[in-house]
Amino acid sequence: MTTLDTDAAPALGGPMLAQERRLVTAIPGPRSQELLARKAAAVAAGVGHTAPIAAVAAGGGVVVDADGNSLIDLGSGIAVTSVGNAHPKVVEAVQRQAAQFTHTCFMVSPYEGYVAVAEALNRLTPGGFAKKSALFNSGAEAVENAVKIARKATGRQAVVAFDHAYHGRTNLTMALTAKSMPYKSGFGPFAAEVYRAPMSYPYRDGLAGPEAAAKAISVIEKQVGAENLAAVIIEPIQGEGGFIVPAEGFLPAISAWCTANGVVLIADEVQSGFARTGAMFASEHFGLVPDLVTTAKGIAGGLPLAAVTGRAEIMDAAHAGGLGGTYGGNPIACAAALASIEVFETEDLSDRAREIEALMTARLETMQAADPRIGDIRGRGAMIAIELVDPATQAPAGALAGAVARRCIADGVIVLTCGTYGNVLRFLPPLTIDDALLSEGLDVVAAALAAEVAA
Ligand code: PLZ
């Protein structure tokens, strides 16, 4: 028998789990170590992990491991479980759908759940114009398809992405992603006709939005040429690249240039979408109305689902049979998405994300006032980060960020890093975390930063 002994596991996860940080062993405890040893032996070395635990249950604002430790979750499985892990409405919808049918392939026998998700996305994404959607399995797959659609609609081939961008790990999306290590190094050759423009990065470029946009547009015009350009793809708030929030006016200027030049503007809201930033989509903070929006992660409460949504005439440019996939819009994932969308709307989770922003930024500003290694605090809603630097030079302090995140995890708080230089601590709590737990999580972060003075 090779199953993990999980006597310590609660029978159920979800919000009924005790909402507490509880360490009963060192992290990793013996049962987690046992699983990690099996992982090392059985799973490809390229598949890493952040927290060295064997997860057995999660919900509200905690993840429980096989040793009975309960960790505060400030990561949401990378911005996925925004409605909370194992949300009862998602669980119920999944169970009901799984008992009805698990798969037909939408391209063989269509079903209502897929259509209803498309209708919801067409309604919820920015823009009052007629929209259509297509469903896929992962964020990378959504991005790939958005580019396919933009190329077919424009008859052009080039695509522009930005510095610090992250769009996925498939061949085309690796090409769109900026950072070599760990995402691209050794995995080339990459897809052709992908170009990179400078991103607005207020903390480091000191440029106002319109100036930063002019710089990017000049690069695009000189190095690509509008007449060759199918699409510009941008994360309205960058995720893996460091939670970079572009300066005011940057996104509207890029958008206006795209419209004037017949270029499809794709907003990659895979990480920033679905109430995460205090609005249903981060584009809304900037008055950005993209032609196409890619979504995934938060859309389905943890089930794999992704989408491209946008202007009907662009979405319809691809010929019948040109878009699809065996599993895209799987019925169980669609049921989970419909339940999640209902939770986002009825529980007003955008409002909750704004409350989380207020709590987190107040706390982080207090920390920053006493600690000049916190160079920048940025983000929106429950997508907030601190950039750690050498106070004298503003040089990125990547080793410090890594050490603080590891210390937090050892102390029972799951904290993720990000950023081109790995020096950004990002906080992505489930929107169902309670204030007390969130505050305690930030106490642990503060203590970990204080403990790493020597770093
Ligand atoms: N676009 C903006 O954030 C996924 C990646 C984690 P998939 N980000 C987390 C990792 O190390 O692989 C992401 C994103 C943005 C696209 C993607 C890709 O989404 O569902 O991981 O394919």
Residues whose N, C-alpha, C, O or C-beta is under 5 A from the ligand:
A	BS01	PLZ	I78 S138 G139 A140 E141 Y166 H167 G168 E235 G239 E240 D268 V270 Q271 A296
